[in-house]
Structures are given as structure tokens and as C-alpha cells.
Amino acid sequence: MVDSTLGTHTIDQALLLFGRPKSVTGFFRTLRGVDSEIDDTFTIILQYDGAQKNLLVTIKTTIITPMQDQLKYFFRGTKGSFVKASLVHCAVIRILTPLQHGEDPQAEQTMGSGMSATDPRYGFEDERTYGLLATTDEFDGKVQKYDERSKLYVGRYPSMQGHYLGYYENLVDTIHGQKSIAVNSEDSRDGLRVIELARESHEKGVAVQWS
């Protein structure tokens, strides 16, 4: 997994997808071209055990990568792969602001165009940013076609609609005792723990076991 700008949010996403790791390895850098004690770039490697012993998750974030299409996600498995990019060019951007990088259409729709969160168009990505899904067996015939050259089923897979509003709807329902909280304190704690272990790893120069 690779992310160009969202930083700690990608740690949350990795934990949601794969759970707590066995160990954490971290590397931190400052690449803004200024003398600063505040890092703006990191690479974190999560290693797992048990049934996921062969899984390796890499989380990267940087603010000055000169690429036309910023790599967002890259999943590689034994039966397929998924690659997703952001179309925003980041070469001249010097501050870490998700809105300016266009990582989430909801941010631009709310802050840029002033679209209401109740608008039926809200939260949908441009088709140009759909991820490329390639699998050995057909996963979705609506979007995939068989490619003779690679011998894979390939297609642009539609992104799910973003729904910021759902977080607050769930919070209200939880307060009223109608539902359980979707984002709990344990999830937040684990995200913070990855950051702590990554910094410890960077300082010691070794992989640090989860604790």
C-alpha cells in the first residue's frame, strides 16, 4: 500500500484492512528543503504472523514527489492486483493539506464547489481515478475484460461513494442508544500505537515488536 499525502489516515486504513501487525519498522525524513525538526515524510512497514505471515504492508507518505499521477494504493496478491492513482500533480505543493492534493472528492466538493452533502452527486470520484483491477479469474464481468497479452481479467473498478455524513449520523444514533459507535477508541489507540512504534523503530534502527 502506498499513499502520497494522507499520512496518518493511511495507517488507519491499513489497520482496518489487515489488523494489528506483529512488528513495525519506521523511517522518517524531512524533505521540504528547510532545516526543521518536524518530519514530513515517512515509510512504515507492517509485518504479520499466523495466517498472514507472508503479508507485508508498506505505508508511504511524502509531499514533494514530482509525479503526474500520484500513486495512491498498490495491492499485490497471488491472484490479482489493484492499482489506484490520484490525478493531482504535487511537485509544487509544499504544505500537507489533503484538500489541496484532491485525495478525497468530498473535500473539494464541500470546500471548493460548495456542494451540499445531501446532493446525490456528492462523494463520487471522477472515473479517471478509478483503480485498475487485474485478476487471474474474473471478479466482475461488468468492468473486467479478458486481456490476451497478460492472460488476466482487467478493468477500471468504480470507487465507492464517499459518505462523510455517515460518521455523524452514526454518532447521533449512538448517543440516542440506537447503534454502537463505528469508530471506537481501540481503533484510535492502535493507530497511535503504530506511530509510537514506528518512531521507536526509526530511533533504534530495528523492527519493533507490537506491544
GIGI-V759275 format. One record per pair of residues at least 6 apart in sequence whose C-alpha atoms are under 8 Angstrom apart, sorted by the first residue. I is the first residue (numbers start at 0). J is the second residue. D is the distance in Angstrom with one decimal. If there is no record, write none. Layout:
# GIGI-V759275
i:j:d
I:J:D
I:J:D
This chain:
# GIGI-V759275
i:j:d
0:13:8.0
0:56:6.1
0:57:5.3
0:58:5.6
0:59:7.7
0:71:7.7
0:72:5.1
0:73:4.9
0:74:5.9
1:57:6.5
1:58:5.3
1:59:5.2
1:60:7.3
1:70:6.6
1:71:5.5
1:72:5.0
1:73:6.1
2:9:6.8
2:58:6.6
2:59:5.4
2:60:5.4
2:70:6.5
2:71:4.5
2:72:6.2
3:59:6.7
3:60:4.7
3:61:5.4
3:62:6.9
3:64:7.8
3:69:6.2
3:70:6.4
3:71:6.0
4:60:5.3
4:61:5.8
4:62:6.0
4:95:6.9
4:96:7.9
4:97:6.7
4:100:7.2
4:102:7.8
5:60:6.9
5:97:6.2
5:102:7.6
6:59:7.7
6:60:5.5
7:190:7.8
9:58:7.0
10:58:7.0
10:190:6.3
10:193:7.6
11:186:7.8
11:187:7.9
11:190:5.8
13:56:7.6
13:58:8.0
14:189:7.9
14:190:7.4
19:47:7.9
19:189:7.5
19:209:7.9
20:45:5.7
20:46:5.5
20:47:4.8
20:48:7.6
20:209:6.7
21:45:7.4
21:46:5.6
21:47:4.6
21:48:6.0
21:208:6.0
21:209:5.4
22:45:6.0
22:46:5.3
22:47:6.8
22:206:6.3
22:207:5.4
22:208:4.2
22:209:5.1
23:43:7.0
23:44:5.8
23:45:5.0
23:46:6.6
23:193:6.9
23:196:6.2
23:197:5.9
23:200:7.2
23:206:5.6
23:207:5.3
23:208:6.4
23:209:6.8
24:43:5.6
24:44:5.1
24:45:6.6
24:196:7.6
24:197:5.5
24:200:5.4
24:201:7.2
24:205:6.7
24:206:4.5
24:207:6.3
25:41:7.2
25:42:5.8
25:43:4.5
25:44:6.4
25:196:7.7
25:197:4.2
25:198:6.2
25:199:7.8
25:200:5.4
25:201:5.1
25:206:7.7
26:41:5.5
26:42:5.1
26:43:6.4
26:197:7.3
26:198:7.7
26:200:7.7
26:201:5.2
27:38:6.4
27:39:7.8
27:40:5.9
27:41:4.4
27:42:6.6
27:198:7.7
27:201:6.8
28:38:5.4
28:39:6.4
28:40:5.1
28:41:6.1
29:35:7.2
29:36:7.8
29:37:6.9
29:38:4.5
29:39:5.2
29:40:6.0
30:38:7.8
30:39:6.7
30:40:6.8
30:62:7.9
30:63:7.3
31:39:7.4
31:62:7.9
31:63:7.3
31:93:6.8
39:60:8.0
39:61:6.5
39:62:7.0
39:95:7.9
40:59:7.6
40:60:5.4
40:61:4.6
40:62:7.1
41:58:7.9
41:59:5.8
41:60:5.6
41:61:6.9
42:57:7.0
42:58:5.6
42:59:4.5
42:60:6.7
43:57:5.8
43:58:5.1
43:59:6.5
43:197:6.6
44:55:7.1
44:56:5.7
44:57:4.6
44:58:6.4
45:55:6.0
45:56:5.1
45:57:6.4
46:52:7.5
46:54:6.5
46:55:5.2
46:56:6.7
47:53:7.2
47:54:6.1
47:55:7.0
62:89:7.0
62:92:7.0
62:93:6.5
62:94:7.1
62:95:6.4
63:89:6.2
63:90:5.4
63:91:7.2
63:92:6.7
63:93:6.8
64:89:6.3
64:90:5.9
65:88:7.1
65:89:6.1
65:90:4.4
66:88:6.1
66:89:6.9
66:90:7.0
67:86:6.8
67:87:6.8
67:88:4.9
67:89:7.7
68:84:5.9
68:85:5.5
68:86:4.7
68:87:6.1
68:88:6.3
69:84:5.4
69:85:5.0
69:86:6.4
69:87:6.7
69:88:7.0
69:89:7.7
70:82:7.9
70:83:6.4
70:84:4.4
70:85:6.3
71:82:7.7
71:83:5.4
71:84:4.7
71:85:6.1
72:81:7.5
72:82:5.6
72:83:5.0
72:84:6.8
73:80:7.4
73:81:5.8
73:82:4.6
73:83:6.5
74:80:5.4
74:81:5.1
74:82:6.5
75:81:6.8
78:134:5.7
78:135:5.4
78:136:7.6
79:132:7.4
79:133:5.3
79:134:4.0
79:135:6.0
80:132:6.0
80:133:5.3
80:134:6.5
81:130:6.4
81:131:5.5
81:132:4.6
81:133:6.4
82:130:5.4
82:131:5.2
82:132:6.8
83:128:6.9
83:129:6.6
83:130:4.1
83:131:6.3
84:128:6.3
84:129:7.9
84:130:7.0
85:101:7.6
85:102:6.6
85:128:6.1
86:127:7.9
86:128:6.8
87:100:6.2
87:101:6.5
88:100:8.0
89:100:7.1
97:103:7.7
97:106:8.0
98:106:5.6
98:107:6.2
101:107:6.6
103:124:7.9
104:122:5.9
104:123:6.7
104:124:5.9
104:161:7.8
105:121:6.7
105:122:5.1
105:123:7.9
105:161:6.8
105:163:7.6
108:114:5.2
108:115:7.9
108:121:7.1
108:122:7.8
109:115:6.7
109:116:7.5
114:121:7.1
115:121:7.2
116:122:7.9
116:164:7.0
121:160:7.8
121:161:7.6
122:160:5.0
122:161:4.2
122:162:6.2
123:158:7.5
123:159:7.2
123:160:4.9
123:161:6.3
124:158:6.6
124:160:7.3
126:157:7.2
129:155:5.6
129:156:5.7
129:157:5.4
129:158:5.9
130:155:5.5
130:156:5.5
130:157:7.2
130:158:7.5
131:153:7.1
131:154:5.7
131:155:4.6
131:156:6.2
132:143:7.9
132:152:8.0
132:153:5.7
132:154:5.5
132:155:6.1
132:156:6.2
133:151:6.1
133:152:5.5
133:153:4.4
133:154:6.7
134:151:5.6
134:152:5.3
134:153:6.7
135:150:7.3
135:151:5.0
135:152:6.3
136:151:7.2
136:152:6.6
137:143:7.1
137:152:5.6
138:152:7.8
142:153:7.8
142:154:5.3
142:155:6.4
142:156:6.4
143:152:5.5
143:153:4.8
143:154:4.2
143:155:7.3
144:152:5.3
144:153:5.4
144:154:6.3
145:151:5.8
145:152:4.4
145:153:6.3
146:152:6.0
146:153:6.6
166:181:7.7
169:178:7.1
169:179:7.9
169:180:6.5
169:181:6.9
170:180:6.4
172:178:5.5
172:179:7.9
173:179:5.5
173:180:5.7
196:207:6.4
196:209:7.5
197:207:7.7
199:207:7.3
200:206:5.6
200:207:5.7
